[in-house]
Amino acid sequence: QRVATTNDGLCTTLMHHSCRTLRSAVPPPGVVTCIGEPGFASEATLFNRNLQDERAPLAIVKPSSLSQLQAVLETARASKLRVSVRNGGHNPSGRALSKGGVTIDLGRH
């Protein structure tokens, strides 16, 4: 059985499972936007656009409460996903995004 992968080799089955798990941890008004979904490209825009493609996370999460933030961290840990935090500042090295991981966006509310 073949497993479909994205261009950077992430297993799409794992991606869908992780996105479903994150969505269950962050119900509205929190927001989870996963790679390949409408709006993801604009959400994943970096100050240094030269690093854009090499730093793309699996998901960008905007938790609406402390309990949602805790749930995102627990979910990422259980799924062994890297976590980065974005708060609206500019970092020329692109550390706001975590390739294949979860970016928690606290600066765009």
BELSULSUL-V627657 format. One record per run of one state. SS is the DSSP state (H for helix, E for strand, L for the rest). FROM is the first residue (numbers start at 0). TO is the last residue. If there is no record, write none. Layout:
SS_FROM_TO + SS_FROM_TO
This chain:
L_0_3 + E_4_4 + L_5_9 + E_10_10 + H_11_24 + L_25_29 + E_30_33 + L_34_38 + H_39_42 + L_43_47 + H_48_50 + L_51_51 + H_52_54 + L_55_57 + E_58_61 + L_62_64 + H_65_77 + L_78_81 + E_82_85 + L_86_100 + E_101_104 + L_105_108
